[in-house]
């Protein structure tokens, strides 16, 4: 059904205005329309809700774009930028704002109060990175590529402590303050690629693959909601990941196996090979697709579906 809907967009346009609003509580929708954001003094988990709604709005804009509805596309593309209301340049975190446009205080990025704070099953450390549809925009908010990469380093090296009266049980699989045990942060290791640090993506992804999974009944670091923990492992072991579902683009990580073959439609094959980097190498890992070097660790979905050989140097 999904393939048919994407191929034939004639029936999408009438549905788009209704698609996005049914999940918002009437009160939250009213506040969002009036204030431009969801106030933390009226709604729990306001930051997490708002960041996910911004991504949902981006997805809705892509549906409208496919349906040829320019007006709706422009509307939802604007709404997809709403994440910027929650970023505090002073602290470098996404924070809750109250109905008078004041930051919630006191603020502690290590604090978790399950179901009664501004973040769902996480803290400001984990949720401040949830802008999968506009990583470039988030990077600008944080001060550019170097600062962005440094902030990522801080995430993975911060103390793995949590404070609060009722800390969420879903914050598990910690590397610093990165929580691999819950889905909202699974794209974070791959954000280094956007800052030109593919080497750091490779190091973190390999650490997760080697230390947070085990061939045992309790071999996962968190709740297997919808199979996401296993899906992350399969894709990351292959050496590919989709940071933004809805965007036909993959980013390259660190293949776990020396060679893996993916069977594609029409008898085509995608072969992914891991090429060891020389220990004395000083350059970033190089990537080649069908013999041609990629300038950045990203590749279009349509190219992968054509089949071929993806060679990735691994640290």
C-alpha positions as CSV (number, residue, x, y, z in Angstrom):
1,X,0.0,0.0,0.0
2,X,2.8,2.4,0.8
3,X,4.5,1.8,-2.5
4,X,1.3,2.4,-4.3
5,X,0.6,5.6,-2.4
6,X,4.1,6.9,-3.2
7,X,3.8,6.0,-6.9
8,X,0.4,7.5,-7.2
9,X,0.2,10.8,-5.3
10,X,-3.2,11.8,-6.6
11,X,-5.0,10.8,-3.4
12,X,-2.5,12.3,-1.0
13,X,-3.3,16.0,-1.1
14,X,-6.8,15.9,0.6
15,X,-5.3,13.9,3.5
16,X,-2.3,16.1,4.3
17,X,-4.1,18.8,6.3
18,X,-5.6,16.1,8.5
19,X,-2.6,13.9,8.8
20,X,-0.5,16.0,11.2
21,X,-3.1,17.4,13.6
22,X,-4.9,14.4,14.9
23,X,-2.1,13.3,17.3
24,X,-1.7,16.7,19.0
25,X,-3.9,17.2,22.0
26,X,-6.3,20.1,21.4
27,X,-4.7,22.1,24.2
28,X,-1.2,21.6,23.0
29,X,-2.2,22.4,19.4
30,X,-3.9,25.6,20.6
31,X,-0.8,26.7,22.5
32,X,1.5,25.7,19.6
33,X,-0.6,27.8,17.2
34,X,-0.8,30.8,19.6
35,X,2.8,30.8,20.9
36,X,4.7,29.1,18.2
37,X,5.9,26.5,20.8
38,X,4.6,24.1,23.4
39,X,4.9,25.7,26.9
40,X,6.5,23.5,29.5
41,X,4.3,24.8,32.3
42,X,1.2,23.5,30.6
43,X,2.4,20.2,29.0
44,X,4.7,17.5,30.2
45,X,7.6,16.3,27.9
46,X,7.1,19.5,25.9
47,X,10.6,19.5,24.4
48,X,10.5,15.9,23.3
49,X,7.0,16.4,21.8
50,X,8.0,19.6,20.0
51,X,11.2,18.1,18.5
52,X,9.3,15.0,17.3
53,X,6.5,17.2,15.9
54,X,9.1,19.3,14.0
55,X,10.4,16.1,12.4
56,X,6.8,15.0,11.7
57,X,6.1,18.4,10.1
58,X,9.1,17.9,7.8
59,X,7.8,14.5,6.8
60,X,4.4,16.1,6.0
61,X,6.1,18.7,3.9
62,X,7.7,16.0,1.9
63,X,4.3,14.3,1.3
64,X,2.9,17.7,0.2
65,X,5.9,18.2,-2.1
66,X,5.3,14.8,-3.7
67,X,1.6,15.6,-4.1
68,X,2.5,19.0,-5.8
69,X,0.9,21.0,-3.0
70,X,3.3,23.9,-2.7
71,X,1.3,25.9,-0.2
72,X,1.1,23.0,2.3
73,X,4.8,22.2,1.7
74,X,5.9,25.7,2.6
75,X,3.6,25.8,5.7
76,X,5.0,22.5,7.1
77,X,8.6,23.3,6.1
78,X,8.3,26.5,8.3
79,X,6.8,24.5,11.1
80,X,9.7,22.0,10.9
81,X,12.0,24.8,12.0
82,X,10.2,25.1,15.3
83,X,13.0,23.2,17.0
84,X,14.9,26.4,17.1
85,X,12.6,27.8,19.8
86,X,14.0,25.3,22.3
87,X,17.7,25.7,21.8
88,X,19.5,27.7,24.5
89,X,22.7,29.1,23.1
90,X,24.0,29.8,26.6
91,X,23.9,26.2,27.8
92,X,24.0,24.5,24.4
93,X,20.9,22.4,25.2
94,X,17.3,22.1,24.1
95,X,15.2,23.4,27.0
96,X,11.6,24.0,28.0
97,X,10.0,27.4,27.7
98,X,7.1,28.4,29.8
99,X,4.0,30.2,28.6
100,X,5.7,33.6,29.3
101,X,8.6,32.6,27.0
102,X,11.0,32.0,30.0
103,X,13.4,29.1,30.2
104,X,12.5,26.6,32.8
105,X,14.7,26.9,35.8
106,X,16.6,25.5,37.6
107,X,18.1,23.5,34.7
108,X,20.1,20.3,35.0
109,X,21.0,18.3,31.9
110,X,21.7,15.3,34.0
111,X,18.2,15.3,35.6
112,X,15.4,12.9,34.7
113,X,11.9,12.8,36.2
114,X,10.0,10.1,34.3
115,X,6.9,11.4,32.6
116,X,6.9,14.6,34.6
117,X,9.7,16.8,33.0
118,X,10.4,18.2,29.6
119,X,11.9,15.1,28.0
120,X,10.4,11.7,27.3
121,X,12.5,8.8,28.7
122,X,15.6,10.9,28.5
123,X,17.4,14.1,29.5
124,X,18.6,17.2,27.8
125,X,21.8,15.5,26.9
126,X,20.0,12.9,24.8
127,X,17.2,15.0,23.3
128,X,19.2,18.0,22.3
129,X,20.4,16.1,19.1
130,X,16.9,15.2,17.8
131,X,16.8,17.2,14.7
132,X,17.3,14.5,12.1
133,X,15.7,16.5,9.3
134,X,18.0,19.6,9.6
135,X,21.3,18.6,11.0
136,X,23.0,21.5,9.2
137,X,20.6,23.9,11.0
138,X,21.3,22.3,14.4
139,X,25.0,22.6,13.6
140,X,24.7,26.3,12.9
141,X,22.8,26.8,16.2
142,X,25.7,25.1,18.1
143,X,28.3,27.3,16.5
144,X,29.5,25.4,13.4
145,X,31.3,22.2,12.6
146,X,34.1,22.3,15.1
147,X,31.8,23.2,18.0
148,X,29.3,20.6,16.9
149,X,31.9,17.9,16.9
150,X,33.3,19.1,20.3
151,X,29.7,19.0,21.7
152,X,29.4,15.4,20.5
153,X,32.7,14.5,22.2
154,X,31.3,16.0,25.4
155,X,28.2,13.8,25.1
156,X,30.2,10.6,24.8
157,X,32.7,11.6,27.6
158,X,30.4,13.2,30.2
159,X,29.9,11.3,33.5
160,X,27.3,8.6,33.2
161,X,25.3,9.8,36.2
162,X,21.6,10.6,36.4
163,X,19.9,12.7,38.9
164,X,16.2,12.8,39.9
165,X,13.6,11.4,42.2
166,X,12.1,9.1,39.5
167,X,14.8,8.6,36.9
168,X,13.5,7.0,33.7
169,X,14.3,3.3,33.5
170,X,14.7,3.7,29.7
171,X,18.0,5.6,30.0
172,X,20.3,2.6,29.6
173,X,23.3,1.5,27.6
174,X,25.2,4.6,28.5
175,X,28.5,5.8,26.9
176,X,29.0,9.1,28.8
177,X,25.5,10.6,28.4
178,X,24.7,8.8,25.1
179,X,21.9,6.3,25.8
180,X,21.9,3.5,23.3
181,X,19.1,1.7,25.2
182,X,16.5,4.1,23.8
183,X,15.6,4.9,20.2
184,X,15.6,8.8,20.1
185,X,19.4,8.9,20.2
186,X,20.3,6.1,17.8
187,X,21.3,8.5,15.0
188,X,23.7,10.5,17.2
189,X,26.9,8.5,16.5
190,X,26.5,9.2,12.8
191,X,26.2,13.0,13.4
192,X,30.0,13.2,13.4
193,X,29.8,12.6,9.6
194,X,28.1,15.9,9.1
195,X,31.0,17.7,10.9
196,X,33.6,16.0,8.7
197,X,34.6,13.5,11.4
198,X,33.9,10.1,9.9
199,X,36.7,8.7,12.0
200,X,34.8,9.5,15.1
201,X,31.6,8.0,13.8
202,X,33.6,4.8,13.1
203,X,35.2,4.7,16.5
204,X,31.9,5.2,18.4
205,X,29.9,2.8,16.2
206,X,32.5,0.1,16.6
207,X,32.5,0.6,20.4
208,X,28.7,0.2,20.5
209,X,28.7,-2.9,18.2
210,X,31.4,-4.5,20.3
211,X,30.3,-3.7,23.8
212,X,26.5,-3.1,23.9
213,X,25.4,-6.2,22.2
214,X,25.8,-9.9,23.2
215,X,24.6,-13.2,21.9
216,X,22.5,-13.9,25.0
217,X,18.9,-13.6,26.2
218,X,19.7,-10.2,27.7
219,X,22.1,-9.2,25.0
220,X,20.5,-5.8,24.2
221,X,21.2,-2.6,26.1
222,X,17.6,-1.5,26.2
223,X,14.0,-2.1,25.2
224,X,13.6,-3.7,21.8
225,X,10.7,-1.4,20.8
226,X,9.5,-2.2,17.3
227,X,12.8,-4.1,16.7
228,X,14.9,-0.9,16.7
229,X,17.7,-2.1,18.8
230,X,18.3,-5.0,16.4
231,X,17.7,-2.9,13.3
232,X,20.4,-0.5,14.5
233,X,22.8,-3.4,14.8
234,X,22.0,-4.9,11.4
235,X,22.4,-1.6,9.5
236,X,25.5,-0.5,11.5
237,X,27.1,-3.9,11.0
238,X,26.5,-3.5,7.3
239,X,28.1,-0.1,7.4
240,X,25.2,2.1,6.5
241,X,22.6,4.1,8.4
242,X,19.7,6.4,7.6
243,X,19.8,9.4,10.0
244,X,16.6,10.9,8.6
245,X,13.9,8.5,7.6
246,X,12.0,10.1,4.7
247,X,15.2,11.4,3.1
248,X,16.5,9.1,0.4
249,X,20.1,9.2,1.6
250,X,22.4,6.9,3.6
251,X,25.4,7.7,5.6
252,X,28.4,5.4,5.9
253,X,29.7,4.0,9.1
254,X,32.1,1.2,9.9
255,X,31.3,-2.2,8.4
256,X,31.7,-5.0,10.9
257,X,32.3,-7.7,8.4
258,X,35.1,-8.0,5.8
259,X,32.4,-8.4,3.1
260,X,28.6,-8.5,3.1
261,X,26.2,-8.8,0.1
262,X,22.7,-7.4,0.0
263,X,20.4,-8.9,-2.6
264,X,18.5,-6.1,-4.4
265,X,15.4,-6.2,-6.7
266,X,15.9,-7.2,-10.4
267,X,18.7,-9.5,-9.5
268,X,21.1,-6.7,-8.5
269,X,23.6,-6.9,-5.6
270,X,25.2,-4.5,-3.3
271,X,28.6,-5.7,-1.9
272,X,30.0,-3.8,1.1
273,X,33.7,-4.4,1.8
274,X,35.7,-3.3,4.8
275,X,39.3,-2.3,3.9
276,X,41.6,-2.0,6.9
277,X,43.3,1.4,7.2
278,X,47.1,1.2,7.7
279,X,48.0,1.9,11.3
280,X,50.2,4.7,10.1
281,X,47.5,6.4,8.1
282,X,46.8,10.0,9.0
283,X,43.9,10.7,6.6
284,X,40.2,10.2,7.2
285,X,38.8,6.8,6.2
286,X,38.3,6.7,2.4
287,X,35.1,5.4,0.7
288,X,34.7,4.2,-2.8
289,X,31.6,3.2,-4.7
290,X,32.2,1.3,-7.9
291,X,35.7,2.4,-7.8
292,X,34.9,6.1,-7.5
293,X,35.9,7.9,-4.3
294,X,33.1,9.6,-2.4
295,X,34.0,13.1,-1.2
296,X,31.7,12.8,1.8
297,X,30.4,9.7,3.8
298,X,26.9,9.9,2.2
299,X,25.3,8.1,-0.7
300,X,21.9,8.4,-2.4
301,X,19.5,5.6,-2.0
302,X,18.9,5.3,-5.7
303,X,22.6,4.7,-6.3
304,X,22.7,1.9,-3.8
305,X,19.7,0.3,-5.4
306,X,21.6,0.2,-8.7
307,X,24.0,-2.2,-7.1
308,X,27.7,-2.3,-7.1
309,X,30.6,-2.4,-4.6
310,X,31.0,-0.1,-1.7
311,X,34.5,-0.1,-0.2
312,X,35.0,1.5,3.2
313,X,38.3,1.9,4.9
314,X,38.0,1.1,8.6
315,X,40.0,2.2,11.5
